[in-house]
Structures are given as structure tokens and as C-alpha cells.
Amino acid sequence: MLYLDHAATSPVRPEVLDAMAPFLTGVFGNPSSHHTVGEAAARALDDARARVARALGMRTGDVIFTGGGTEANNLAVKGILLAAHSRRLAVSPIEHESIIESAAYLRRLHGVDVSVIGVDGRGRITPEALDESLREPTALVSVGHANNEIGTVQNAAALSETAHRHGALLHLDAVQSAAWLPLDATGADAIAIAGHKLGAPKGIGALAVRGRIPLEPLLHGGGQERGRRSGTENVAGAVGLATALDLAAREREQVAARVAAATGRFIHGVLAALPQAALTGDPVDRLPGTASFTFEGTSGEAVLLELERRGVISSSGSACAAGSDEPSHVLLACGIEPAVAQTSVRFTFGREHLPDDAPAQLAMLVAAAVRAVSR
């Protein structure tokens, strides 16, 4: 089997499991407990928080551990808006469902005015488009650093500068980008990440919010995470997340270049072999391992099934929209016709796939895509 759906989830790295193991067995205490077992867990949690903060360019106290990326995005969008005096939010139409649905909730139940930031045909948000959406006082701009379907990477620093010039905060959904891109110089006021996209387990994520920013908690109870997210902390998960971020930072330059080169060869092979194939997203400013296509005149689901029959696992887009037969809202926002958008197939490669010395593997994958589409 060739697993090419890393944007949905990635396997847990052995180094991460090794780091987590002591906190699932011997050092299992509740970090809020005032005894030796609990205090040992608290020290591990503090260390993990400091490591995550360093990776995100934040202070240690800014980091809030969550149950994943969806919770982190909900806490950022709802928590900042509910605590703000302004009642205006700006999002793009290509955001993850956790952003879009949070915005819809705020509009429906709290009367928040949601401004939609325009994107171009490659899914890019320009500073000019953001300028246009910020003509009225706005509390928060929430955008994805890299799109989970088409892989387009936004210029976070430019968007941050634009938002700040208008007096708005910037929340960056970095769930997809954390494994591939540095996050310590984005200028964002809040950053969300998820462990299972970069080699840590499912069920752990983090939101870093600069300490000066008021934040209304979504979960109330024991007052953990400095009162911003109640509930007994997942110490082992936090250690795993910090370890995965450390590994990503250490390997990023070499791995990203290798995977980007191999993915580029795959994209070239598919486009050369299939006239009906069209690459979606930005051809240059994209995640190293993302290759997303439409195959006009075919059925995207049929292509996926044929690929799986041949041992290639891929997807039609966001795993969070599984079961939906509606065309991708991301592709529609990029100006792709609904009938064509329904033919999309996304291949997302991980760090362990497609080394430079494996042209046969690339050739097999291109051939499988050709056979599936031509079937």
C-alpha cells in the first residue's frame, strides 16, 4: 500500500512514541495534583509547553494545549471574538470547516458581522484583498497558513502586517503547515496546530495566543491552562506534540526539499500523461507534499476507488468533509465549475515517501493515476 493522504493524518513517529511512553505508564500523574507523581507530570507539561512556544515564536505562557486543531481554531475564533469589543470578523472562503462553522456560529447567535476576504484562482489572499475586507473596524482576521485541499501557502507575514495596520489581530490556522514550514516569524497573534498532521497522535493540539489578548474560554471547569481551557491536561500528548515539532524543525530543510522535488516530478508526470488533468492551487507557493488535481470528464470517486484497488490511498479533499457529495467549497471559491470540482483528487506525501532514488515508485504512481482516469 502507498499511503498518500498525509493531509488527513500521518502515522505517529517512533521517536514520539518513545518520548510519550513514560507519561502513559510510570509518570502518569495528574499535573494539577500536589504530590510527587503529579508534580513530575507538571514538570513534563511545562517543558512541553516551552518547546511548543519556541517552535511557534511565542512565550511559554501563551500556549494552550487542546484536543486538536479543530478545537484550537474554535477557541481562537470564538474566544477572541467573544472577548473583543468589536463584533466583526474576516475570513476567506477557502478556510477549514472549523473556521467557517465558527464564523457561522458567531454570526447566527452573536450577531457578528463576517467579512469574506477574496481569493484568486490559485487560492491566494493578497494584502490588497485583505485591505478591501478591513474597511470597517475588525477584531480578528482568521486565515489558513496553508490550505488543506490545494496546498497553497499564504504570505503570513504580509497578511499580519496588513491586519495590524488596520488594528485587527491575525489568527493563523497552521494545522497543515506546521510539519513543513517555520512558524516563529509569521507575526501572527494566534496560531493553531494539530499533532496528528506532523507525527504525534490524534487528540492533541495547541493554540498559542499572545498573553495580552483577552480570550473567552469554551470549556469551563477546573481552570486548567491558566483558565483558558479547563480539563485535565493530556501530558503524554503534549510531550508527543513538542517532540514532533522539534523533529520537524531539525529535519525541515532537508526533508521539505526532497519531498518537494519528488512531488514536482509526480505533478509533471500526471500533467504530461493526462490532458484532462489540471493542477489546483498555486504551482509554486504550495506545501512540499501536496499535489491536487481535477480530472475533467471523470468521476473523482471512481478515480479514488481505482487507485485504492491498485494500492494507492489518496482522497478527494478535506477529511473533515467526508461523506459529502457536494463540490469542494475551496475549489468553488477558486472559480472552478462545480462539475469539474467534483472530479478532484488530492495526493499528499509524507516525509517517509518518495526518496530521490525511487523513480520506479514515482512511475508506478503516475501509471496508476493514468489507468484510473482512463478506465
KAJOGI-V902655 format. One record per residue. RES is the residue in one letter. PHI is phi in radians with two decimals (999 if undefined). PSI is psi as a letter, one per 20 degrees, with the letter a starting at -180 (* if undefined). Layout:
res->RES phi->PHI psi->PSI
res->RES phi->PHI psi->PSI
//
This chain:
res->M phi->999 psi->p
res->L phi->-1.94 psi->o
res->Y phi->-1.55 psi->o
res->L phi->-2.19 psi->l
res->D phi->-2.36 psi->l
res->H phi->-1.21 psi->i
res->A phi->-1.21 psi->h
res->A phi->-1.41 psi->g
res->T phi->-2.96 psi->q
res->S phi->-2.15 psi->q
res->P phi->-1.18 psi->q
res->V phi->-1.26 psi->p
res->R phi->-1.31 psi->q
res->P phi->-0.97 psi->h
res->E phi->-1.10 psi->h
res->V phi->-1.22 psi->g
res->L phi->-1.05 psi->g
res->D phi->-1.09 psi->g
res->A phi->-1.18 psi->h
res->M phi->-1.36 psi->h
res->A phi->-0.88 psi->g
res->P phi->-1.06 psi->h
res->F phi->-1.60 psi->j
res->L phi->-1.82 psi->i
res->T phi->-2.22 psi->e
res->G phi->-1.22 psi->g
res->V phi->-1.78 psi->m
res->F phi->-1.74 psi->j
res->G phi->-1.14 psi->r
res->N phi->-1.37 psi->p
res->P phi->-1.15 psi->i
res->S phi->-1.59 psi->i
res->S phi->-1.44 psi->p
res->H phi->-1.69 psi->m
res->H phi->-2.54 psi->r
res->T phi->-1.08 psi->h
res->V phi->-1.19 psi->g
res->G phi->-1.18 psi->h
res->E phi->-1.19 psi->h
res->A phi->-1.14 psi->g
res->A phi->-1.14 psi->h
res->A phi->-1.11 psi->h
res->R phi->-1.12 psi->g
res->A phi->-1.13 psi->h
res->L phi->-1.14 psi->g
res->D phi->-1.09 psi->g
res->D phi->-1.13 psi->g
res->A phi->-1.09 psi->g
res->R phi->-1.10 psi->g
res->A phi->-1.14 psi->h
res->R phi->-1.20 psi->g
res->V phi->-1.12 psi->g
res->A phi->-1.03 psi->g
res->R phi->-1.07 psi->g
res->A phi->-1.14 psi->h
res->L phi->-1.69 psi->i
res->G phi->1.22 psi->k
res->M phi->-2.07 psi->r
res->R phi->-1.51 psi->q
res->T phi->-0.98 psi->g
res->G phi->-1.23 psi->i
res->D phi->-1.37 psi->i
res->V phi->-1.51 psi->p
res->I phi->-2.04 psi->o
res->F phi->-1.38 psi->p
res->T phi->-2.22 psi->a
res->G phi->-1.46 psi->j
res->G phi->2.66 psi->a
res->G phi->-1.22 psi->h
res->T phi->-1.09 psi->g
res->E phi->-1.14 psi->g
res->A phi->-1.07 psi->g
res->N phi->-1.17 psi->g
res->N phi->-1.07 psi->g
res->L phi->-1.14 psi->h
res->A phi->-1.14 psi->g
res->V phi->-1.20 psi->g
res->K phi->-1.26 psi->g
res->G phi->-1.12 psi->g
res->I phi->-1.26 psi->g
res->L phi->-1.16 psi->g
res->L phi->-1.19 psi->h
res->A phi->-1.58 psi->i
res->A phi->-1.56 psi->q
res->H phi->-1.35 psi->h
res->S phi->-1.24 psi->q
res->R phi->-2.13 psi->l
res->R phi->-2.41 psi->p
res->L phi->-2.27 psi->q
res->A phi->-2.11 psi->p
res->V phi->-2.39 psi->r
res->S phi->-1.65 psi->r
res->P phi->-1.38 psi->i
res->I phi->-1.88 psi->j
res->E phi->-1.28 psi->r
res->H phi->-1.08 psi->q
res->E phi->-0.99 psi->h
res->S phi->-1.15 psi->h
res->I phi->-1.42 psi->g
res->I phi->-1.08 psi->g
res->E phi->-1.26 psi->h
res->S phi->-1.12 psi->g
res->A phi->-1.11 psi->g
res->A phi->-1.12 psi->h
res->Y phi->-1.07 psi->g
res->L phi->-1.11 psi->h
res->R phi->-1.16 psi->g
res->R phi->-1.25 psi->g
res->L phi->-1.84 psi->i
res->H phi->-2.22 psi->j
res->G phi->1.17 psi->k
res->V phi->-1.27 psi->p
res->D phi->-1.45 psi->p
res->V phi->-1.84 psi->o
res->S phi->-1.62 psi->p
res->V phi->-1.73 psi->p
res->I phi->-1.47 psi->p
res->G phi->-1.22 psi->q
res->V phi->-2.16 psi->q
res->D phi->-1.60 psi->a
res->G phi->-1.16 psi->i
res->R phi->-1.79 psi->j
res->G phi->1.40 psi->k
res->R phi->-1.68 psi->q
res->I phi->-1.83 psi->o
res->T phi->-1.57 psi->q
res->P phi->-0.98 psi->h
res->E phi->-1.14 psi->g
res->A phi->-1.14 psi->h
res->L phi->-1.17 psi->g
res->D phi->-0.91 psi->g
res->E phi->-1.07 psi->h
res->S phi->-1.40 psi->i
res->L phi->-1.90 psi->k
res->R phi->-1.15 psi->h
res->E phi->-1.89 psi->q
res->P phi->-0.94 psi->p
res->T phi->-2.29 psi->p
res->A phi->-1.37 psi->g
res->L phi->-2.56 psi->p
res->V phi->-1.92 psi->p
res->S phi->-2.14 psi->o
res->V phi->-2.39 psi->q
res->G phi->-1.46 psi->p
res->H phi->-1.09 psi->g
res->A phi->-2.42 psi->p
res->N phi->-1.29 psi->p
res->N phi->-1.32 psi->i
res->E phi->-1.80 psi->g
res->I phi->-1.83 psi->i
res->G phi->1.42 psi->j
res->T phi->-1.05 psi->p
res->V phi->-1.77 psi->p
res->Q phi->-1.50 psi->q
res->N phi->-1.43 psi->n
res->A phi->-1.07 psi->g
res->A phi->-1.10 psi->g
res->A phi->-1.18 psi->g
res->L phi->-1.18 psi->h
res->S phi->-1.10 psi->g
res->E phi->-1.06 psi->g
res->T phi->-1.13 psi->g
res->A phi->-1.03 psi->g
res->H phi->-1.15 psi->h
res->R phi->-1.09 psi->h
res->H phi->-1.62 psi->j
res->G phi->1.40 psi->j
res->A phi->-1.76 psi->q
res->L phi->-1.56 psi->q
res->L phi->-2.04 psi->p
res->H phi->-1.78 psi->p
res->L phi->-1.95 psi->o
res->D phi->-1.43 psi->o
res->A phi->-1.85 psi->k
res->V phi->-1.01 psi->g
res->Q phi->-1.42 psi->h
res->S phi->-1.57 psi->i
res->A phi->-1.02 psi->h
res->A phi->-1.31 psi->h
res->W phi->-2.04 psi->h
res->L phi->-2.18 psi->q
res->P phi->-1.20 psi->q
res->L phi->-2.08 psi->j
res->D phi->-1.50 psi->j
res->A phi->-2.39 psi->k
res->T phi->-1.44 psi->h
res->G phi->1.39 psi->j
res->A phi->-1.23 psi->q
res->D phi->-1.56 psi->h
res->A phi->-2.58 psi->p
res->I phi->-2.36 psi->p
res->A phi->-1.93 psi->p
res->I phi->-2.39 psi->r
res->A phi->-2.35 psi->p
res->G phi->-1.12 psi->h
res->H phi->-1.32 psi->i
res->K phi->-1.58 psi->i
res->L phi->-2.37 psi->k
res->G phi->1.77 psi->j
res->A phi->-1.79 psi->r
res->P phi->-1.29 psi->r
res->K phi->-1.17 psi->q
res->G phi->1.64 psi->j
res->I phi->-2.39 psi->p
res->G phi->-2.69 psi->a
res->A phi->-2.69 psi->q
res->L phi->-2.13 psi->p
res->A phi->-1.82 psi->p
res->V phi->-2.20 psi->p
res->R phi->-0.99 psi->p
res->G phi->-1.01 psi->h
res->R phi->-1.31 psi->i
res->I phi->-1.62 psi->p
res->P phi->-1.10 psi->q
res->L phi->-2.47 psi->p
res->E phi->-1.47 psi->p
res->P phi->-1.20 psi->q
res->L phi->-1.64 psi->h
res->L phi->-1.97 psi->p
res->H phi->-2.01 psi->q
res->G phi->2.85 psi->d
res->G phi->-1.43 psi->i
res->G phi->1.39 psi->k
res->Q phi->-1.16 psi->r
res->E phi->0.96 psi->l
res->R phi->0.99 psi->k
res->G phi->1.41 psi->j
res->R phi->-1.72 psi->i
res->R phi->-2.79 psi->n
res->S phi->-1.28 psi->q
res->G phi->2.19 psi->q
res->T phi->-1.02 psi->p
res->E phi->-1.22 psi->q
res->N phi->-1.50 psi->n
res->V phi->-1.12 psi->g
res->A phi->-1.06 psi->g
res->G phi->-1.11 psi->g
res->A phi->-1.10 psi->g
res->V phi->-1.09 psi->g
res->G phi->-1.11 psi->g
res->L phi->-1.10 psi->g
res->A phi->-1.09 psi->g
res->T phi->-1.14 psi->g
res->A phi->-1.10 psi->h
res->L phi->-1.14 psi->g
res->D phi->-1.06 psi->g
res->L phi->-1.11 psi->g
res->A phi->-1.07 psi->g
res->A phi->-1.13 psi->h
res->R phi->-1.19 psi->h
res->E phi->-1.78 psi->i
res->R phi->-0.92 psi->g
res->E phi->-1.05 psi->g
res->Q phi->-1.24 psi->g
res->V phi->-1.17 psi->g
res->A phi->-1.07 psi->g
res->A phi->-1.14 psi->g
res->R phi->-1.14 psi->g
res->V phi->-1.20 psi->h
res->A phi->-1.09 psi->g
res->A phi->-1.14 psi->g
res->A phi->-1.17 psi->g
res->T phi->-1.12 psi->h
res->G phi->-1.07 psi->h
res->R phi->-1.15 psi->h
res->F phi->-1.13 psi->g
res->I phi->-1.03 psi->g
res->H phi->-1.06 psi->g
res->G phi->-1.12 psi->g
res->V phi->-1.15 psi->g
res->L phi->-1.15 psi->h
res->A phi->-1.25 psi->h
res->A phi->-1.53 psi->h
res->L phi->-2.22 psi->o
res->P phi->-1.05 psi->h
res->Q phi->-1.46 psi->i
res->A phi->-1.45 psi->p
res->A phi->-2.34 psi->p
res->L phi->-1.29 psi->p
res->T phi->-1.83 psi->q
res->G phi->1.54 psi->a
res->D phi->-1.36 psi->p
res->P phi->-1.23 psi->i
res->V phi->-1.96 psi->g
res->D phi->-1.49 psi->m
res->R phi->-2.45 psi->r
res->L phi->-1.08 psi->q
res->P phi->-1.01 psi->h
res->G phi->-1.84 psi->j
res->T phi->-1.83 psi->p
res->A phi->-2.38 psi->o
res->S phi->-2.09 psi->p
res->F phi->-2.25 psi->q
res->T phi->-1.93 psi->q
res->F phi->-2.18 psi->n
res->E phi->-0.98 psi->p
res->G phi->1.56 psi->j
res->T phi->-2.10 psi->r
res->S phi->-1.89 psi->p
res->G phi->-1.01 psi->g
res->E phi->-1.13 psi->h
res->A phi->-1.11 psi->h
res->V phi->-1.10 psi->g
res->L phi->-1.06 psi->g
res->L phi->-1.14 psi->g
res->E phi->-1.16 psi->g
res->L phi->-1.09 psi->g
res->E phi->-1.12 psi->h
res->R phi->-1.07 psi->h
res->R phi->-1.67 psi->j
res->G phi->1.57 psi->j
res->V phi->-1.95 psi->o
res->I phi->-1.75 psi->o
res->S phi->-2.44 psi->a
res->S phi->-2.59 psi->r
res->S phi->-1.70 psi->j
res->G phi->2.65 psi->b
res->S phi->-1.14 psi->p
res->A phi->-1.15 psi->h
res->C phi->-1.33 psi->i
res->A phi->-1.90 psi->k
res->A phi->-1.02 psi->p
res->G phi->1.58 psi->i
res->S phi->-1.55 psi->p
res->D phi->-1.78 psi->j
res->E phi->-1.39 psi->q
res->P phi->-1.10 psi->q
res->S phi->-1.03 psi->p
res->H phi->-1.14 psi->h
res->V phi->-1.18 psi->g
res->L phi->-1.18 psi->h
res->L phi->-1.09 psi->g
res->A phi->-1.14 psi->h
res->C phi->-1.47 psi->j
res->G phi->1.56 psi->j
res->I phi->-1.47 psi->p
res->E phi->-1.09 psi->q
res->P phi->-0.92 psi->g
res->A phi->-1.11 psi->h
res->V phi->-1.33 psi->h
res->A phi->-1.04 psi->h
res->Q phi->-1.29 psi->i
res->T phi->-1.71 psi->j
res->S phi->-1.27 psi->q
res->V phi->-2.38 psi->p
res->R phi->-1.99 psi->p
res->F phi->-1.93 psi->p
res->T phi->-2.23 psi->o
res->F phi->-1.61 psi->q
res->G phi->-1.86 psi->r
res->R phi->-1.11 psi->h
res->E phi->-1.57 psi->i
res->H phi->-1.80 psi->q
res->L phi->0.96 psi->m
res->P phi->-1.18 psi->r
res->D phi->-1.09 psi->h
res->D phi->-1.67 psi->k
res->A phi->-2.19 psi->l
res->P phi->-1.10 psi->h
res->A phi->-1.13 psi->h
res->Q phi->-1.15 psi->g
res->L phi->-1.11 psi->g
res->A phi->-1.09 psi->g
res->M phi->-1.09 psi->g
res->L phi->-1.18 psi->g
res->V phi->-1.06 psi->g
res->A phi->-1.09 psi->h
res->A phi->-1.11 psi->g
res->A phi->-1.12 psi->g
res->V phi->-1.07 psi->g
res->R phi->-1.11 psi->h
res->A phi->-1.14 psi->g
res->V phi->-1.27 psi->h
res->S phi->-1.49 psi->i
res->R phi->-1.09 psi->*
//
